[in-house]
Amino acid sequence: MKLQDKKPIEQCAGKSDVRDYLNNPYLDTENKRLIATNGHCVAVVPVELSEGDTSGPVSAEALKAARKTLSQLREAEIVCNSGLEVRTGPAFPRPNCDLKLPDIDRITPDKKGRICVGVRAQYLADVAKAIANQKYGGVALWIDPENSETASILLEGENGAYGVVMPMRI
């Protein structure tokens, strides 16, 4: 599997979840993608496969080691089969777990007929941290379907706290 940028997809994987299949991103060779989920959110990144890659979990340690090589190379590569071998780097054992990855295609909304509002993720995170319960960090998103071109997103926090994130051009 070839990585061409430093996206830390493993941030969406579980950290020490009892459902061990959520603790590592999953390489889906059939659909040429790397998937990470913690059961509450999911991140999917298309990947270019390396010869010999097989579907299965990819450890955060292997991904971090591969990204370190990106400063010298234009792309990093991990051969993912019975182990995880970072080209020009260390090798790691492949995590062993019974995978019951959620059907992400079923839970991914279809874009057809939907309103699209682009938001800078950092602004969304900043507002959520400022207004939400520190333990859970949840917010409600309100999007005006009548004004999708200039729609701002209203985030409701706790105890009357709120924030607004303006859309970005996409």
C-alpha positions in Angstrom: 0.0 0.0 0.0 1.4 3.4 -1.0 0.9 6.5 1.1 1.4 9.9 -0.6 0.6 12.2 2.2 0.7 12.4 5.9 -3.0 11.9 6.7 -3.1 10.3 10.2 -6.1 8.1 9.4 -5.5 6.0 12.6 -6.9 9.0 14.6 -10.4 7.7 13.7 -9.6 4.2 15.0 -10.3 3.1 18.5 -7.5 3.6 21.0 -8.1 0.7 23.4 -11.5 -0.4 22.5 -12.6 -3.8 23.8 -13.7 -4.5 20.2 -10.1 -5.1 19.1 -11.1 -5.0 15.4 -11.7 -1.2 15.8 -8.2 -0.4 17.2 -6.5 -0.5 13.8 -7.2 0.8 10.4 -8.3 -1.9 7.9 -6.8 -2.3 4.4 -9.6 -3.2 2.0 -7.8 -4.4 -1.1 -11.0 -5.2 -3.1 -12.0 -1.5 -3.0 -8.4 -0.1 -2.7 -9.0 1.9 0.5 -7.9 2.2 4.0 -10.7 2.4 6.6 -10.5 3.6 10.2 -13.4 3.7 12.6 -14.0 3.8 16.4 -17.7 2.9 16.0 -18.7 6.6 16.2 -17.0 8.0 13.1 -15.3 6.6 10.1 -12.5 7.8 7.8 -11.9 6.3 4.4 -8.8 7.0 2.3 -8.2 5.6 -1.2 -4.8 3.9 -1.6 -2.7 2.5 -4.3 -1.9 -1.2 -3.6 1.5 -2.7 -3.6 2.2 -6.1 -5.1 1.3 -8.8 -2.6 -1.0 -6.7 -0.4 -3.8 -8.6 1.3 -6.9 -7.2 3.2 -6.6 -6.9 6.9 -5.6 -4.6 9.8 -2.7 -2.2 9.6 -1.2 -1.0 12.8 -0.9 2.7 13.7 2.8 2.1 14.4 3.4 0.9 10.8 1.5 3.9 9.4 3.5 6.3 11.6 6.8 4.7 10.5 5.8 4.9 6.9 4.9 8.5 7.1 8.3 9.3 8.6 9.9 8.2 5.3 7.7 10.8 3.4 10.2 13.6 4.3 12.8 11.9 2.1 10.6 10.2 -0.4 7.6 11.3 -2.5 5.6 8.3 -1.3 5.8 5.8 1.5 5.0 2.1 1.1 3.9 -0.6 3.4 3.7 -4.1 2.0 0.7 -5.6 3.8 0.5 -9.4 3.8 1.4 -11.7 6.7 3.4 -8.8 8.2 3.7 -5.1 7.6 7.0 -4.2 6.0 7.7 -0.5 5.6 9.9 0.1 2.5 13.2 1.7 3.6 12.0 1.3 7.2 11.1 -1.3 9.9 8.8 -4.3 9.7 5.9 -4.8 12.1 3.7 -7.8 12.9 0.2 -7.6 11.4 -2.4 -7.2 14.1 -4.4 -10.4 14.7 -8.0 -9.9 15.3 -11.4 -11.2 14.2 -12.7 -8.4 12.0 -16.3 -7.5 12.0 -15.8 -4.1 10.4 -19.1 -2.1 10.0 -20.5 -2.0 6.5 -19.3 1.5 5.8 -21.0 1.6 2.4 -24.3 1.1 4.1 -23.8 3.9 6.5 -22.2 6.4 4.0 -24.9 8.8 2.8 -25.5 9.1 -0.9 -24.6 12.6 -2.2 -27.5 12.7 -4.7 -30.1 15.2 -3.8 -28.2 16.3 -0.7 -27.1 19.8 0.3 -23.3 20.3 0.4 -21.8 22.8 2.7 -18.0 22.9 3.0 -16.5 23.6 6.4 -13.0 23.9 7.6 -12.5 21.0 10.0 -10.3 22.9 12.3 -12.9 25.7 12.7 -15.5 23.0 13.5 -13.2 21.4 16.1 -12.4 24.8 17.6 -16.0 25.8 18.1 -17.0 22.3 19.4 -14.2 22.5 22.0 -15.3 26.0 23.0 -19.0 25.2 23.6 -19.4 21.5 24.2 -19.2 19.3 27.3 -15.5 18.5 27.7 -16.3 14.9 28.5 -18.3 14.1 25.4 -17.7 17.0 23.1 -20.9 16.6 21.2 -22.7 19.3 19.2 -25.8 19.5 17.1 -25.4 20.8 13.5 -28.3 22.8 12.0 -28.1 23.5 8.2 -30.6 25.7 6.4 -31.7 23.7 3.4 -33.2 26.8 1.7 -29.8 28.6 1.6 -27.2 26.0 0.8 -25.0 28.4 -1.2 -24.3 30.6 1.8 -25.4 28.3 4.6 -23.6 28.7 7.9 -23.7 25.8 10.3 -25.1 26.5 13.7 -23.7 24.3 16.5 -25.6 24.0 19.7 -23.6 23.2 22.8 -24.7 22.9 26.4 -26.4 25.4 28.6 -27.2 27.8 25.8 -23.8 27.8 24.3 -23.6 27.9 20.5 -21.2 28.6 17.7 -21.4 29.3 14.0 -19.0 28.0 11.3 -19.2 29.7 8.0 -19.0 27.6 4.8 -15.9 27.4 2.6 -15.8 27.2 -1.1 -15.3 23.7 -2.4 
